[in-house]
Amino acid sequence: MARCPGFGADAAARAQDAAECLDALAELEDLVARMEAGSLPLDQLLVHYQRGAQLLQLCRSRLEAIEQRSEEHTSELQSRLHLVC
């Protein structure tokens, strides 16, 4: 079966991005749980909130990049399908 050029490229980088995002999500869930417990002093609560905001931004930017690549791949596949039909 023929492979589509470009679809296998950067697989290691995408896997690393996914792992980073999963790690960030796990850390974010841990921070939220600690904050919701209500036992943190105010200064630690602020530090946790700031770190959570950073992690949330990281996850959002990764998700946006994945959505963009997905749209590009879908468009390319649709173009190739029209050439075949």
C-alpha positions in Angstrom: 0.0 0.0 0.0 1.4 3.4 -0.9 2.1 5.9 1.9 1.0 9.5 1.7 4.1 11.7 1.6 4.4 13.9 4.6 2.1 12.0 6.9 4.9 10.0 8.5 7.2 13.0 8.9 7.9 14.3 12.4 6.1 11.4 14.1 8.7 11.5 17.0 8.0 15.2 17.5 4.3 14.6 17.5 4.7 11.8 20.0 6.8 14.0 22.2 4.2 16.8 22.0 1.5 14.4 23.0 3.5 13.1 25.9 4.2 16.7 27.1 0.5 17.5 26.8 -0.5 14.4 28.8 2.1 15.3 31.5 0.8 18.9 31.6 -2.8 17.7 31.9 -1.9 15.3 34.8 0.0 18.1 36.6 -2.9 20.4 36.1 -5.4 17.9 37.5 -3.1 17.4 40.5 -2.9 21.2 41.1 -6.7 21.5 40.8 -7.2 18.7 43.3 -4.8 20.3 45.8 -6.4 23.7 45.3 -9.9 22.3 45.8 -8.9 20.6 49.0 -8.7 24.0 50.6 -5.7 23.4 52.8 -3.2 25.5 50.9 -2.0 28.8 52.3 -2.8 31.8 50.2 0.7 32.2 48.8 0.8 28.6 47.7 -2.7 28.9 46.2 -1.5 31.8 44.1 1.6 29.8 42.9 -0.5 26.8 42.0 -3.0 29.0 40.2 -0.2 30.6 38.1 1.3 27.3 37.2 -2.2 26.0 36.3 -2.7 28.9 34.0 0.7 28.1 32.3 -0.2 24.5 31.9 -3.7 25.3 30.5 -2.1 27.6 27.9 0.3 24.8 26.9 -2.5 22.3 26.5 -4.6 24.8 24.5 -1.8 25.7 22.1 -1.0 22.0 21.6 -4.7 21.2 20.9 -4.9 24.1 18.4 -1.8 22.8 16.6 -3.3 19.3 16.4 -6.6 20.7 15.1 -4.8 22.7 12.5 -2.8 19.7 11.3 -5.9 17.6 11.2 -7.7 20.2 9.0 -4.7 20.3 6.7 -4.5 16.5 6.4 -8.3 16.3 5.8 -8.1 19.0 3.1 -5.2 17.2 1.4 -6.9 13.9 1.5 -10.1 15.4 0.0 -8.0 17.0 -2.7 -6.4 13.7 -3.5 -9.8 11.9 -3.5 -11.1 14.4 -6.1 -8.1 13.7 -8.3 -8.8 10.0 -8.2 -12.6 10.2 -8.8 
